[in-house]
Amino acid sequence: MVLGEVFPKDTIVVELSSTEKDELFEELLETIYTHHPVFDKAQALHVLNERESKMTTGIMHSVGLPHALIPSMKGSIGAIGISKAGIDYASLDNAPVHVVFMIIGSDNDTERHIQILKQLASVLQIKNFVQNILSLKTASEVYNFICSSEESLIQ
C-alpha cells in the first residue's frame, strides 16, 4: 500500500486555513514537519516554489500535486489538504484547487517518488474520486478512502 504509507492520517488536513498557494505550501509543510521533523522546511519550500515556477502542479480540475525531492529528506512523506472554498492555484485549467496532495521525498530516491506519483495518478482516474474526498469529514475517513481506492486498483 503505497499511498497509505505516504499520507498518514496525521498529515491529512480536512479544512485548510490557506486561501492562496504560498500559504498552502507553508501550511502543508508545517503539517508534515510536525509529524515527521527530519527535513529542512526552508529547503523543501524553496524546491517546491522552484518546481512550481517552471510549471504549475495544478494538474487537473480541483487537484494540486506539489512535490519536491530534497537532500535533507530520508524516505517520502506527504500531506493531503482539502479546501471546500478552493484555493487560487494558477492551475492548468485556471480553476481553483480543492484537494492538494503534497509529497516530499529524498533526492536520492527518484524511483520511489515516481512510483508514488504513478499510484496517485491511478487513483485520481477513479470515477468521482475527488468529489468523494470532498464529501468526507475527518482525516480518518479520507485516509480509509484513499487506502480502499488504492486497494481497488489491485483487485
C-alpha positions, 0 to 999 in steps of 0.5 A: 500500500503505497499511498497509505504509507505516504499520507498518514492520517496525521498529515491529512488536513480536512479544512485548510486555513490557506486561501492562496498557494504560498500559504498552502505550501507553508501550511502543508509543510508545517503539517508534515514537519510536525509529524515527521521533523527530519527535513529542512522546511526552508529547503523543501519550500524553496524546491517546491516554489522552484518546481512550481515556477517552471510549471504549475502542479495544478494538474487537473480540475480541483487537484494540486500535486506539489512535490519536491525531492530534497537532500535533507529528506530520508524516505517520502512523506506527504500531506493531503489538504482539502479546501471546500472554498478552493484555493487560487492555484494558477492551475492548468485549467485556471480553476481553483484547487480543492484537494492538494496532495503534497509529497516530499521525498529524498533526492536520492530516491527518484524511483520511489517518488515516481512510483508514488506519483504513478499510484496517485495518478491511478487513483485520481482516474477513479470515477468521482474520486475527488468529489468523494474526498470532498464529501468526507469529514475527518482525516480518518475517513479520507485516509480509509478512502484513499487506502480502499481506492488504492486497494481497488486498483489491485483487485 
